[in-house]
């Protein structure tokens, strides 16, 4: 592997009863193949992104633009306002901007961010004004003027967001009023006309992870709780999920399926990282688009618990996952497409007891990673590391 700088963004801090520290690698790659190990500390540089405001960073979500510059949407802990941080370079060392694009209410629940083909942020968030799931479509890269606010659904949360090839938003969310899973497809980039809402499943579901296939059809992984407690995969038959849908339960061994992260491999076949049996990080490689046959499931050796999973696939379709094991933020880089051999696990940071809503990650080209973490008091930081395994 060549030495390229990878950007890992950490919104982190000092815990009330512990210390935030870069960690020793569980195993690290320091050579030309996966599986070689080196127990040295990761070579890293920490940069404070917003040292003047340590209350920033609650429930962050990250995207990387075409130049690899992070865009972070998050809730300010003290004021509750939605904020957007746009980095001026790939390591957020200069030219950063922080804006409050929506002053009409408080951000509640999960926040999601996607970038249009021209780099404009699109953000879904819970809006306290009417207890709704809302969508903010930014009109410039800094998200500071001309923005459009769209009401997606009342009494809804745990949504996820994607943009189609024409930058039209697609959202999947849970309706709290009738416990249904819904797909909301916008007719244009600001959702001003031609929107379609479709109920695709029932049950107390979420969180969700979605990608659009080459035809623009949503494929979604999600967890369904009582009485099922299992992982489900929805494969929509068309762009609006109004016909030809299939819903599969590809893994039902115990209480499984929470914290799913889905990516599409070659030919549109889903790969899902999720919280498996006994809490282990588990990788599911589906044998069909609908994930109802030919599936292979692997529990990567040494990975440990799989919380807040964020999955990427490299050009050889080898998975890598950023996740939290209740003590460390970790990176798993798989040695093959099934994660059956040659895996490398690196401890990126020691963060005991941070809670389950404070970490997110983005991946670019399957290896350039941005990880967002929030723990009270210190605020956002950037970690740079020198290898694909961050060891």
SULMO-V177615 format. One record per helix or strand of 2 or more residues. SS is the DSSP state (~ for helix, > for strand). FROM is the first residue (numbers start at 1). LEN is the number of residues. If there is no record, write none. Layout:
BEGIN
[[SS & FROM & LEN] [SS & FROM & LEN]]
END
This chain:
BEGIN
[[> & 6 & 6] [> & 21 & 2] [> & 44 & 5] [> & 58 & 7] [> & 70 & 6] [> & 82 & 5] [> & 97 & 6] [> & 107 & 9] [> & 121 & 7] [> & 132 & 6] [> & 148 & 7] [> & 156 & 8] [> & 169 & 7] [> & 180 & 6] [> & 196 & 7] [> & 205 & 8] [> & 218 & 7] [> & 230 & 6] [> & 246 & 6] [> & 258 & 7] [~ & 266 & 3] [> & 270 & 6] [~ & 277 & 3] [> & 280 & 6] [> & 296 & 3] [> & 307 & 7] [> & 319 & 6] [> & 328 & 6] [> & 344 & 7] [> & 359 & 6] [> & 368 & 6] [> & 380 & 6]]
END
